[in-house]
Amino acid sequence: MVKSRNSSSLNRAEMPVKQDFNYEETVAKVEAIIAQIEAGNLDLAAVFDEFTAAVEYLRQCETFLQEKQQKMDLLIETLSDTPESF
């Protein structure tokens, strides 16, 4: 059975980010991979491997940002639900 691209990406997006995840470090890894690919010094197989790694790092970043956005939305909702007392 072949999974569609959207269903597999949804499953990955639902997976929580590891506790020790560092967004800035992961973005730096992606930037380094892009620089290597753009430099043109890698053979084709290495380009595919590096590209695959970069995509996975970007998925981790997306999941991290989605989790943080959900937390922010919840906090904002909580603030909106509390009555103002002056």
N, CA, C and O atoms as a GROMACS GRO file, in nm:
protein
  344
    1MET      N    1   0.084  -0.117   0.000
    1MET     CA    2   0.000   0.000   0.000
    1MET      C    3   0.088   0.124   0.000
    1MET      O    4   0.182   0.134   0.079
    2VAL      N    5   0.058   0.218  -0.089
    2VAL     CA    6   0.138   0.339  -0.101
    2VAL      C    7   0.070   0.451  -0.026
    2VAL      O    8  -0.048   0.479  -0.047
    3LYS      N    9   0.144   0.516   0.062
    3LYS     CA   10   0.090   0.628   0.138
    3LYS      C   11   0.104   0.755   0.055
    3LYS      O   12   0.202   0.772  -0.017
    4SER      N   13   0.008   0.841   0.067
    4SER     CA   14   0.019   0.969  -0.001
    4SER      C   15   0.118   1.056   0.076
    4SER      O   16   0.145   1.033   0.194
    5ARG      N   17   0.171   1.154   0.009
    5ARG     CA   18   0.270   1.242   0.069
    5ARG      C   19   0.211   1.318   0.188
    5ARG      O   20   0.278   1.337   0.290
    6ASN      N   21   0.087   1.360   0.174
    6ASN     CA   22   0.024   1.438   0.280
    6ASN      C   23   0.003   1.357   0.406
    6ASN      O   24   0.024   1.408   0.516
    7SER      N   25  -0.038   1.232   0.394
    7SER     CA   26  -0.064   1.153   0.514
    7SER      C   27   0.065   1.124   0.590
    7SER      O   28   0.064   1.123   0.713
    8SER      N   29   0.175   1.099   0.520
    8SER     CA   30   0.300   1.073   0.590
    8SER      C   31   0.353   1.198   0.657
    8SER      O   32   0.411   1.190   0.765
    9SER      N   33   0.337   1.314   0.594
    9SER     CA   34   0.384   1.437   0.656
    9SER      C   35   0.298   1.474   0.775
    9SER      O   36   0.348   1.531   0.872
   10LEU      N   37   0.168   1.444   0.770
   10LEU     CA   38   0.083   1.470   0.885
   10LEU      C   39   0.125   1.385   1.004
   10LEU      O   40   0.128   1.433   1.117
   11ASN      N   41   0.157   1.260   0.980
   11ASN     CA   42   0.200   1.172   1.089
   11ASN      C   43   0.327   1.224   1.154
   11ASN      O   44   0.340   1.221   1.276
   12ARG      N   45   0.420   1.272   1.074
   12ARG     CA   46   0.544   1.324   1.130
   12ARG      C   47   0.520   1.453   1.206
   12ARG      O   48   0.583   1.477   1.310
   13ALA      N   49   0.430   1.536   1.154
   13ALA     CA   50   0.402   1.662   1.221
   13ALA      C   51   0.337   1.641   1.357
   13ALA      O   52   0.349   1.726   1.445
   14GLU      N   53   0.268   1.529   1.375
   14GLU     CA   54   0.202   1.501   1.501
   14GLU      C   55   0.298   1.445   1.605
   14GLU      O   56   0.265   1.443   1.724
   15MET      N   57   0.415   1.401   1.563
   15MET     CA   58   0.512   1.345   1.656
   15MET      C   59   0.575   1.459   1.736
   15MET      O   60   0.616   1.559   1.678
   16PRO      N   61   0.582   1.445   1.868
   16PRO     CA   62   0.640   1.553   1.949
   16PRO      C   63   0.790   1.567   1.924
   16PRO      O   64   0.859   1.472   1.888
   17VAL      N   65   0.837   1.688   1.943
   17VAL     CA   66   0.980   1.717   1.927
   17VAL      C   67   1.052   1.668   2.051
   17VAL      O   68   0.999   1.674   2.161
   18LYS      N   69   1.174   1.619   2.032
   18LYS     CA   70   1.255   1.571   2.144
   18LYS      C   71   1.280   1.683   2.244
   18LYS      O   72   1.286   1.800   2.207
   19GLN      N   73   1.292   1.646   2.370
   19GLN     CA   74   1.310   1.742   2.478
   19GLN      C   75   1.435   1.829   2.458
   19GLN      O   76   1.433   1.948   2.491
   20ASP      N   77   1.542   1.772   2.406
   20ASP     CA   78   1.668   1.845   2.391
   20ASP      C   79   1.680   1.914   2.256
   20ASP      O   80   1.789   1.957   2.218
   21PHE      N   81   1.570   1.926   2.181
   21PHE     CA   82   1.571   1.990   2.049
   21PHE      C   83   1.609   2.137   2.062
   21PHE      O   84   1.561   2.206   2.152
   22ASN      N   85   1.695   2.183   1.973
   22ASN     CA   86   1.734   2.323   1.970
   22ASN      C   87   1.706   2.377   1.830
   22ASN      O   88   1.770   2.338   1.732
   23TYR      N   89   1.609   2.466   1.823
   23TYR     CA   90   1.565   2.520   1.694
   23TYR      C   91   1.679   2.589   1.620
   23TYR      O   92   1.701   2.563   1.501
   24GLU      N   93   1.750   2.676   1.688
   24GLU     CA   94   1.857   2.753   1.624
   24GLU      C   95   1.967   2.663   1.569
   24GLU      O   96   2.017   2.685   1.459
   25GLU      N   97   2.005   2.561   1.646
   25GLU     CA   98   2.108   2.467   1.599
   25GLU      C   99   2.060   2.389   1.477
   25GLU      O  100   2.138   2.363   1.385
   26THR      N  101   1.935   2.352   1.478
   26THR     CA  102   1.880   2.276   1.366
   26THR      C  103   1.874   2.361   1.240
   26THR      O  104   1.906   2.314   1.131
   27VAL      N  105   1.834   2.486   1.254
   27VAL     CA  106   1.834   2.577   1.139
   27VAL      C  107   1.977   2.595   1.087
   27VAL      O  108   1.998   2.599   0.966
   28ALA      N  109   2.073   2.606   1.176
   28ALA     CA  110   2.213   2.620   1.134
   28ALA      C  111   2.259   2.496   1.057
   28ALA      O  112   2.335   2.508   0.961
   29LYS      N  113   2.213   2.378   1.098
   29LYS     CA  114   2.246   2.255   1.025
   29LYS      C  115   2.190   2.260   0.883
   29LYS      O  116   2.257   2.222   0.787
   30VAL      N  117   2.066   2.306   0.871
   30VAL     CA  118   2.004   2.316   0.738
   30VAL      C  119   2.082   2.415   0.652
   30VAL      O  120   2.108   2.389   0.535
   31GLU      N  121   2.117   2.528   0.710
   31GLU     CA  122   2.194   2.628   0.636
   31GLU      C  123   2.329   2.573   0.590
   31GLU      O  124   2.373   2.602   0.479
   32ALA      N  125   2.394   2.494   0.675
   32ALA     CA  126   2.523   2.434   0.640
   32ALA      C  127   2.505   2.334   0.525
   32ALA      O  128   2.588   2.328   0.434
   33ILE      N  129   2.398   2.257   0.530
   33ILE     CA  130   2.371   2.161   0.423
   33ILE      C  131   2.348   2.234   0.292
   33ILE      O  132   2.400   2.194   0.188
   34ILE      N  133   2.269   2.341   0.296
   34ILE     CA  134   2.242   2.418   0.175
   34ILE      C  135   2.372   2.473   0.118
   34ILE      O  136   2.393   2.470  -0.003
   35ALA      N  137   2.458   2.524   0.205
   35ALA     CA  138   2.586   2.578   0.160
   35ALA      C  139   2.670   2.470   0.092
   35ALA      O  140   2.733   2.495  -0.011
   36GLN      N  141   2.672   2.348   0.149
   36GLN     CA  142   2.747   2.238   0.089
   36GLN      C  143   2.693   2.204  -0.049
   36GLN      O  144   2.768   2.184  -0.144
   37ILE      N  145   2.561   2.196  -0.058
   37ILE     CA  146   2.500   2.161  -0.188
   37ILE      C  147   2.528   2.270  -0.290
   37ILE      O  148   2.565   2.240  -0.404
   38GLU      N  149   2.511   2.395  -0.250
   38GLU     CA  150   2.534   2.506  -0.342
   38GLU      C  151   2.680   2.517  -0.386
   38GLU      O  152   2.708   2.564  -0.496
   39ALA      N  153   2.772   2.475  -0.301
   39ALA     CA  154   2.914   2.481  -0.335
   39ALA      C  155   2.948   2.388  -0.451
   39ALA      O  156   3.044   2.410  -0.524
   40GLY      N  157   2.867   2.283  -0.467
   40GLY     CA  158   2.887   2.192  -0.579
   40GLY      C  159   3.002   2.095  -0.561
   40GLY      O  160   3.048   2.037  -0.659
   41ASN      N  161   3.048   2.075  -0.439
   41ASN     CA  162   3.160   1.986  -0.415
   41ASN      C  163   3.119   1.844  -0.378
   41ASN      O  164   3.206   1.759  -0.356
   42LEU      N  165   2.990   1.816  -0.371
   42LEU     CA  166   2.941   1.683  -0.333
   42LEU      C  167   2.907   1.603  -0.458
   42LEU      O  168   2.864   1.657  -0.559
   43ASP      N  169   2.926   1.471  -0.447
   43ASP     CA  170   2.878   1.388  -0.558
   43ASP      C  171   2.726   1.377  -0.546
   43ASP      O  172   2.668   1.413  -0.443
   44LEU      N  173   2.664   1.326  -0.650
   44LEU     CA  174   2.518   1.325  -0.657
   44LEU      C  175   2.454   1.247  -0.542
   44LEU      O  176   2.353   1.291  -0.487
   45ALA      N  177   2.510   1.134  -0.507
   45ALA     CA  178   2.455   1.054  -0.398
   45ALA      C  179   2.459   1.131  -0.267
   45ALA      O  180   2.365   1.126  -0.187
   46ALA      N  181   2.568   1.202  -0.244
   46ALA     CA  182   2.581   1.282  -0.122
   46ALA      C  183   2.482   1.397  -0.121
   46ALA      O  184   2.429   1.433  -0.016
   47VAL      N  185   2.456   1.455  -0.237
   47VAL     CA  186   2.357   1.563  -0.246
   47VAL      C  187   2.221   1.511  -0.202
   47VAL      O  188   2.152   1.576  -0.123
   48PHE      N  189   2.182   1.394  -0.252
   48PHE     CA  190   2.053   1.336  -0.213
   48PHE      C  191   2.048   1.305  -0.064
   48PHE      O  192   1.946   1.331   0.001
   49ASP      N  193   2.155   1.252  -0.009
   49ASP     CA  194   2.160   1.222   0.134
   49ASP      C  195   2.150   1.349   0.217
   49ASP      O  196   2.076   1.353   0.316
   50GLU      N  197   2.223   1.451   0.179
   50GLU     CA  198   2.220   1.577   0.252
   50GLU      C  199   2.084   1.645   0.240
   50GLU      O  200   2.033   1.703   0.336
   51PHE      N  201   2.027   1.638   0.121
   51PHE     CA  202   1.894   1.698   0.100
   51PHE      C  203   1.791   1.628   0.189
   51PHE      O  204   1.705   1.693   0.249
   52THR      N  205   1.799   1.495   0.196
   52THR     CA  206   1.708   1.418   0.280
   52THR      C  207   1.723   1.459   0.427
   52THR      O  208   1.623   1.475   0.497
   53ALA      N  209   1.844   1.476   0.472
   53ALA     CA  210   1.868   1.520   0.610
   53ALA      C  211   1.810   1.659   0.633
   53ALA      O  212   1.750   1.684   0.737
   54ALA      N  213   1.829   1.749   0.538
   54ALA     CA  214   1.777   1.885   0.551
   54ALA      C  215   1.625   1.886   0.561
   54ALA      O  216   1.567   1.960   0.640
   55VAL      N  217   1.560   1.802   0.481
   55VAL     CA  218   1.413   1.794   0.485
   55VAL      C  219   1.368   1.745   0.623
   55VAL      O  220   1.272   1.798   0.678
   56GLU      N  221   1.436   1.646   0.677
   56GLU     CA  222   1.399   1.596   0.809
   56GLU      C  223   1.418   1.704   0.917
   56GLU      O  224   1.335   1.719   1.006
   57TYR      N  225   1.529   1.777   0.909
   57TYR     CA  226   1.552   1.886   1.003
   57TYR      C  227   1.442   1.992   0.992
   57TYR      O  228   1.394   2.043   1.094
   58LEU      N  229   1.402   2.023   0.869
   58LEU     CA  230   1.296   2.122   0.851
   58LEU      C  231   1.162   2.073   0.906
   58LEU      O  232   1.084   2.152   0.959
   59ARG      N  233   1.136   1.944   0.894
   59ARG     CA  234   1.014   1.888   0.954
   59ARG      C  235   1.017   1.899   1.106
   59ARG      O  236   0.916   1.930   1.168
   60GLN      N  237   1.134   1.875   1.164
   60GLN     CA  238   1.147   1.891   1.309
   60GLN      C  239   1.122   2.035   1.350
   60GLN      O  240   1.055   2.061   1.450
   61CYS      N  241   1.174   2.129   1.272
   61CYS     CA  242   1.152   2.271   1.301
   61CYS      C  243   1.004   2.306   1.290
   61CYS      O  244   0.951   2.378   1.374
   62GLU      N  245   0.939   2.256   1.187
   62GLU     CA  246   0.797   2.283   1.168
   62GLU      C  247   0.715   2.229   1.286
   62GLU      O  248   0.626   2.297   1.337
   63THR      N  249   0.746   2.108   1.328
   63THR     CA  250   0.675   2.049   1.442
   63THR      C  251   0.698   2.130   1.568
   63THR      O  252   0.604   2.156   1.643
   64PHE      N  253   0.821   2.171   1.592
   64PHE     CA  254   0.855   2.253   1.707
   64PHE      C  255   0.774   2.382   1.707
   64PHE      O  256   0.716   2.420   1.809
   65LEU      N  257   0.770   2.449   1.592
   65LEU     CA  258   0.696   2.575   1.583
   65LEU      C  259   0.546   2.554   1.601
   65LEU      O  260   0.479   2.637   1.663
   66GLN      N  261   0.493   2.446   1.548
   66GLN     CA  262   0.351   2.415   1.566
   66GLN      C  263   0.319   2.392   1.713
   66GLN      O  264   0.217   2.440   1.762
   67GLU      N  265   0.404   2.318   1.782
   67GLU     CA  266   0.383   2.293   1.925
   67GLU      C  267   0.384   2.423   2.004
   67GLU      O  268   0.300   2.444   2.091
   68LYS      N  269   0.478   2.509   1.974
   68LYS     CA  270   0.488   2.637   2.045
   68LYS      C  271   0.369   2.726   2.013
   68LYS      O  272   0.319   2.797   2.100
   69GLN      N  273   0.323   2.724   1.888
   69GLN     CA  274   0.207   2.803   1.848
   69GLN      C  275   0.083   2.757   1.924
   69GLN      O  276   0.002   2.839   1.968
   70GLN      N  277   0.068   2.625   1.939
   70GLN     CA  278  -0.046   2.572   2.013
   70GLN      C  279  -0.042   2.617   2.159
   70GLN      O  280  -0.146   2.652   2.216
   71LYS      N  281   0.076   2.616   2.218
   71LYS     CA  282   0.089   2.661   2.357
   71LYS      C  283   0.056   2.810   2.370
   71LYS      O  284  -0.011   2.851   2.464
   72MET      N  285   0.103   2.889   2.274
   72MET     CA  286   0.074   3.032   2.276
   72MET      C  287  -0.076   3.057   2.260
   72MET      O  288  -0.133   3.140   2.330
   73ASP      N  289  -0.138   2.985   2.168
   73ASP     CA  290  -0.283   2.999   2.147
   73ASP      C  291  -0.359   2.966   2.274
   73ASP      O  292  -0.455   3.035   2.310
   74LEU      N  293  -0.317   2.860   2.342
   74LEU     CA  294  -0.382   2.820   2.466
   74LEU      C  295  -0.366   2.927   2.574
   74LEU      O  296  -0.461   2.959   2.645
   75LEU      N  297  -0.246   2.982   2.585
   75LEU     CA  298  -0.223   3.089   2.683
   75LEU      C  299  -0.306   3.212   2.652
   75LEU      O  300  -0.363   3.274   2.742
   76ILE      N  301  -0.314   3.248   2.525
   76ILE     CA  302  -0.394   3.364   2.486
   76ILE      C  303  -0.542   3.338   2.515
   76ILE      O  304  -0.612   3.426   2.563
   77GLU      N  305  -0.587   3.218   2.485
   77GLU     CA  306  -0.726   3.182   2.512
   77GLU      C  307  -0.755   3.188   2.662
   77GLU      O  308  -0.860   3.237   2.704
   78THR      N  309  -0.661   3.139   2.741
   78THR     CA  310  -0.677   3.142   2.886
   78THR      C  311  -0.687   3.286   2.936
   78THR      O  312  -0.770   3.318   3.022
   79LEU      N  313  -0.603   3.373   2.882
   79LEU     CA  314  -0.608   3.515   2.921
   79LEU      C  315  -0.741   3.578   2.879
   79LEU      O  316  -0.797   3.659   2.953
   80SER      N  317  -0.790   3.542   2.763
   80SER     CA  318  -0.915   3.599   2.713
   80SER      C  319  -1.035   3.551   2.794
   80SER      O  320  -1.135   3.623   2.804
   81ASP      N  321  -1.026   3.432   2.852
   81ASP     CA  322  -1.137   3.376   2.928
   81ASP      C  323  -1.146   3.428   3.070
   81ASP      O  324  -1.251   3.415   3.134
   82THR      N  325  -1.039   3.487   3.122
   82THR     CA  326  -1.041   3.536   3.260
   82THR      C  327  -1.105   3.673   3.264
   82THR      O  328  -1.070   3.760   3.184
   83PRO      N  329  -1.199   3.695   3.357
   83PRO     CA  330  -1.264   3.827   3.367
   83PRO      C  331  -1.166   3.931   3.420
   83PRO      O  332  -1.082   3.904   3.506
   84GLU      N  333  -1.181   4.050   3.367
   84GLU     CA  334  -1.096   4.160   3.412
   84GLU      C  335  -1.151   4.213   3.544
   84GLU      O  336  -1.272   4.233   3.558
   85SER      N  337  -1.064   4.234   3.639
   85SER     CA  338  -1.109   4.290   3.767
   85SER      C  339  -1.027   4.413   3.799
   85SER      O  340  -0.907   4.405   3.825
   86PHE      N  341  -1.092   4.524   3.797
   86PHE     CA  342  -1.026   4.650   3.830
   86PHE      C  343  -1.095   4.719   3.942
   86PHE      O  344  -1.053   4.827   3.984
   0.00000   0.00000   0.00000
